[in-house]
Amino acid sequence: MNEVPEIVPAISGLEMLDGLPVAYVELDVHGAITRANRLTRSLHSSHAGELIGKLAWELMPAEEQEQSRAAFRTAMETGEDPPVARRFIYTNSGSFRMHELHRNVIRDAGGQPAGMRVVTVDVTEAHKAYEEARRARLWLESVLASLADAVIVTDALGFIRTVNPAAEELFGWKGAEMTGKLIEEALPAPSHLPGDQTEFSFAMALNGHHRGAATLLDRERREVRVEIGASPIVDQDSGFTAGVVSVLRRAKDAA
């Protein structure tokens, strides 16, 4: 007896869009929303009855609307997909959320721009974390720049990550020239003069605070005798040593 094959209903395009884990809308040539998937509708449930037909930039802050409108007009005139952008979009959370927009021009049968597909991803928390990290970095750079002593920060392998202006002045290198180099390559110690701690190396500070003296070469290959205090940078969460911070000053007997 032949089995009757099970008939699987076809999935419509709208059902496929509704299954997407990201917000998706389609706009007509004027920028009005013509289609929105389930996630988009849930983000704007307070506007559920009026989302379709609304101009996309009406959901953005007033100061961003003209920029978004201009980008859309340019895409409709040139047919080129706009670059990825970030915009604040008002949602039913009662506030503006930062979304990353990925946009693609829709074309008609004649190949002319007829609208746009837009996929948006909420990056609010990532944006906040980035801004907090940026502010912390700028604050740290300001602190280091205010110090009279030279400061060099390396990672656990000895690669230079941060150099303050005092270190640039002491050794003649620009921070950008030193960053990324092994500290022993950027500041080699060709010889040890009387009084140097010949066993000193920056790696010693990976295990604890260390003090010593060394004779290093500056950018012009001139000898600079310095006193060094170095300490490990310990990650407070993991307990692992993330790098070393070294404070260097010209030795008093070499001044």
C-alpha positions as CSV (number, residue, x, y, z in Angstrom):
1,M,0.0,0.0,0.0
2,N,1.5,3.3,-1.0
3,E,1.8,5.9,1.7
4,V,0.3,9.3,1.1
5,P,3.2,11.8,1.4
6,E,2.6,14.4,4.1
7,I,1.8,17.8,2.6
8,V,4.0,20.5,4.2
9,P,2.5,24.0,3.8
10,A,4.7,26.5,2.1
11,I,6.1,29.2,4.2
12,S,5.2,32.7,3.1
13,G,7.7,35.5,2.8
14,L,6.0,37.3,5.7
15,E,6.2,34.2,7.9
16,M,10.0,34.0,7.2
17,L,10.5,37.6,8.1
18,D,8.5,37.2,11.3
19,G,10.8,34.4,12.3
20,L,13.9,36.6,12.1
21,P,15.7,37.3,15.4
22,V,16.4,40.9,14.3
23,A,14.1,43.9,13.5
24,Y,13.3,44.2,9.8
25,V,11.4,46.8,7.9
26,E,10.8,47.7,4.3
27,L,10.4,51.3,3.1
28,D,8.9,52.6,-0.1
29,V,10.7,55.2,-2.4
30,H,9.5,58.0,0.0
31,G,10.8,56.3,3.1
32,A,7.5,55.2,4.5
33,I,7.3,51.8,6.2
34,T,5.5,49.3,4.1
35,R,6.3,46.1,6.0
36,A,7.6,45.3,9.5
37,N,8.3,41.9,11.0
38,R,7.0,40.6,14.4
39,L,10.1,41.8,16.3
40,T,9.8,45.3,14.9
41,R,6.1,45.5,15.7
42,S,6.8,44.3,19.3
43,L,9.4,47.0,19.7
44,H,6.9,49.6,18.7
45,S,3.7,48.1,20.1
46,S,2.5,51.5,21.3
47,H,2.5,52.5,17.6
48,A,1.1,49.2,16.3
49,G,-1.8,50.8,14.5
50,E,0.3,53.5,12.9
51,L,3.7,51.9,12.2
52,I,2.9,51.0,8.6
53,G,2.9,54.2,6.6
54,K,5.1,56.1,9.1
55,L,8.3,57.7,7.8
56,A,11.2,55.7,9.2
57,W,13.1,58.8,10.5
58,E,10.0,59.8,12.6
59,L,11.1,57.2,15.1
60,M,14.5,59.0,15.6
61,P,15.4,62.1,17.7
62,A,14.7,65.4,16.0
63,E,18.4,66.2,15.6
64,E,19.1,62.9,13.7
65,Q,16.1,63.0,11.4
66,E,17.5,65.2,8.7
67,Q,20.7,63.2,8.5
68,S,18.7,60.0,8.1
69,R,16.4,61.5,5.5
70,A,19.4,62.8,3.5
71,A,21.1,59.4,3.5
72,F,17.9,57.8,2.3
73,R,17.4,60.4,-0.5
74,T,21.0,59.9,-1.6
75,A,20.5,56.1,-1.8
76,M,17.3,56.6,-3.9
77,E,19.2,58.9,-6.3
78,T,22.4,56.9,-6.7
79,G,21.1,53.3,-6.1
80,E,24.0,52.6,-3.8
81,D,23.5,50.9,-0.5
82,P,24.2,53.3,2.5
83,P,27.0,52.3,4.8
84,V,26.2,50.7,8.2
85,A,25.2,53.5,10.6
86,R,24.1,53.9,14.2
87,R,20.9,55.8,15.1
88,F,18.8,56.3,18.2
89,I,15.3,54.9,17.7
90,Y,12.4,55.4,20.0
91,T,10.8,52.1,21.3
92,N,8.0,51.0,23.6
93,S,10.6,51.0,26.4
94,G,9.8,54.7,26.6
95,S,13.2,55.8,25.6
96,F,15.6,56.0,22.6
97,R,17.7,52.9,22.1
98,M,20.9,52.8,20.0
99,H,20.4,50.6,16.9
100,E,22.9,49.6,14.2
101,L,21.3,49.9,10.8
102,H,22.1,47.6,7.9
103,R,20.4,48.9,4.7
104,N,19.9,47.6,1.2
105,V,18.2,49.3,-1.8
106,I,15.1,47.6,-3.2
107,R,14.9,47.9,-7.0
108,D,11.9,47.7,-9.3
109,A,11.6,45.6,-12.5
110,G,13.5,48.2,-14.4
111,G,16.4,48.2,-11.9
112,Q,15.5,51.6,-10.5
113,P,15.6,52.3,-6.7
114,A,12.1,51.6,-5.3
115,G,12.7,51.6,-1.6
116,M,14.9,50.1,1.0
117,R,15.3,47.0,3.3
118,V,16.5,47.8,6.8
119,V,17.7,45.4,9.4
120,T,18.4,46.9,12.9
121,V,20.2,45.5,15.8
122,D,20.0,46.9,19.3
123,V,23.6,47.8,20.4
124,T,22.6,50.1,23.3
125,E,24.5,48.1,26.0
126,A,27.5,47.6,23.8
127,H,27.6,51.3,23.0
128,K,27.4,52.2,26.7
129,A,30.2,49.8,27.5
130,Y,32.3,51.3,24.7
131,E,31.7,54.8,25.9
132,E,32.5,53.9,29.5
133,A,35.7,52.2,28.4
134,R,36.6,55.2,26.2
135,R,36.0,57.7,29.0
136,A,38.1,55.5,31.4
137,R,40.9,55.4,28.8
138,L,40.9,59.1,28.3
139,W,40.9,59.7,32.1
140,L,43.9,57.3,32.5
141,E,45.7,59.0,29.6
142,S,45.2,62.4,31.3
143,V,46.5,61.0,34.6
144,L,49.6,59.6,33.0
145,A,50.2,62.8,31.0
146,S,50.2,64.8,34.2
147,L,53.0,62.7,35.8
148,A,56.6,64.1,35.8
149,D,58.1,60.6,35.8
150,A,58.3,58.4,32.7
151,V,55.7,55.6,32.7
152,I,55.6,52.7,30.3
153,V,52.9,50.0,30.4
154,T,53.4,46.6,28.8
155,D,51.3,43.5,28.5
156,A,52.3,40.2,30.2
157,L,54.6,39.4,27.2
158,G,56.5,42.6,27.4
159,F,54.9,44.4,24.4
160,I,54.5,48.2,25.0
161,R,50.8,49.3,25.3
162,T,51.0,52.8,26.7
163,V,53.8,55.5,27.0
164,N,53.3,58.8,28.7
165,P,54.8,62.2,27.5
166,A,57.5,62.1,30.1
167,A,58.8,58.8,28.7
168,E,58.7,60.2,25.2
169,E,60.9,63.1,26.4
170,L,63.3,60.9,28.3
171,F,64.0,58.5,25.5
172,G,63.2,60.6,22.4
173,W,60.6,58.2,21.0
174,K,57.0,59.1,20.1
175,G,54.5,56.9,21.9
176,A,53.2,55.6,18.6
177,E,56.7,54.5,17.6
178,M,57.1,52.5,20.8
179,T,53.7,51.0,21.1
180,G,53.6,47.4,19.9
181,K,57.3,46.8,20.3
182,L,58.9,44.6,22.9
183,I,60.2,46.9,25.7
184,E,63.7,45.3,25.5
185,E,63.8,46.1,21.7
186,A,62.5,49.7,22.1
187,L,64.9,50.4,25.0
188,P,67.8,48.0,24.8
189,A,70.4,47.7,27.6
190,P,73.7,47.3,25.7
191,S,75.9,47.2,28.7
192,H,75.8,47.5,32.5
193,L,77.8,50.3,34.1
194,P,79.1,50.0,37.7
195,G,76.2,50.2,40.1
196,D,73.6,48.7,37.6
197,Q,71.6,45.8,38.8
198,T,72.8,43.5,36.0
199,E,70.0,40.9,36.7
200,F,67.2,43.5,36.3
201,S,64.6,42.9,33.7
202,F,61.1,44.2,33.2
203,A,59.8,40.6,33.3
204,M,60.9,40.4,37.0
205,A,57.9,42.6,37.9
206,L,55.5,40.0,36.7
207,N,55.8,38.3,40.1
208,G,55.8,41.4,42.3
209,H,57.1,44.9,42.8
210,H,60.7,45.4,41.7
211,R,63.2,48.2,41.9
212,G,66.5,48.5,40.0
213,A,68.8,50.6,37.9
214,A,69.8,50.1,34.3
215,T,71.5,51.9,31.4
216,L,69.3,52.0,28.4
217,L,69.7,53.4,24.9
218,D,67.4,56.2,23.7
219,R,66.2,56.8,20.2
220,E,69.6,58.3,19.2
221,R,71.4,55.3,20.7
222,R,72.7,57.4,23.5
223,E,73.0,55.9,27.0
224,V,70.5,56.9,29.6
225,R,71.0,55.7,33.1
226,V,67.7,55.3,34.9
227,E,66.2,54.1,38.2
228,I,63.2,51.8,37.6
229,G,60.2,50.9,39.8
230,A,58.0,48.2,38.2
231,S,54.9,46.4,39.4
232,P,52.5,43.8,38.0
233,I,49.1,44.8,36.7
234,V,46.7,42.2,38.2
235,D,43.2,41.7,36.8
236,Q,40.8,42.1,39.8
237,D,38.3,39.6,38.4
238,S,40.5,36.7,37.3
239,G,43.6,37.3,39.4
240,F,45.9,36.9,36.4
241,T,48.8,39.3,35.7
242,A,47.8,41.3,32.7
243,G,51.0,43.3,32.4
244,V,53.6,45.5,34.0
245,V,53.7,49.2,34.8
246,S,57.1,50.7,35.0
247,V,58.1,54.1,36.4
248,L,61.5,55.4,35.2
249,R,63.5,58.4,36.2
250,R,66.9,59.6,35.2
251,A,69.4,58.4,37.9
252,K,70.5,61.2,40.2
253,D,74.2,60.5,39.6
254,A,73.5,60.8,35.9
255,A,71.7,64.1,36.0
